[in-house]
Amino acid sequence: MPEDKWLEVTYEDFGISPERELGRVRDFLGLEAGAAERKEAVAGVQATSVGKGREALDGDAVGRLERLVGDALGRFGYG
């Protein structure tokens, strides 16, 4: 797929810098939004959420997930 047809945004980047990443998405889509709209759109995003899901899983659950989706995670730089 041509690079101008897709935009990669990671959960971690969005969680850590939501306004910046939202700006990248907005620019990619050619949308405009005022400062108040941008702030409201990311108001619930918190950097402390990054990694929380994995921490909540026990070793067996992590192992099952890695067997199920490990290849896909590796292709996208996770794992």
Phi, psi and omega in degrees: 000136178300143184299335180280002181255356180214157180224126179269125177228120179270152177303316182296313179298318180293321180294323183279322182226068187298321181293319179296313183293322175299321177299319177297316179296314180301314179298317180300320181275352180073031181259154176244146177205140178286167182302318181295319179295319180296316179297317180296322183296331183246014185303325183270358182279130181229132179299334181291348178282338182295123179089351183298319182299315180295321179296332183280348183265145174277172184302321179296317181295318178299317179299317179297315179297317180297323177293323182285317188234012184303317180299315180295318179300318179297321178297332182257015173085014178255162173107000000 
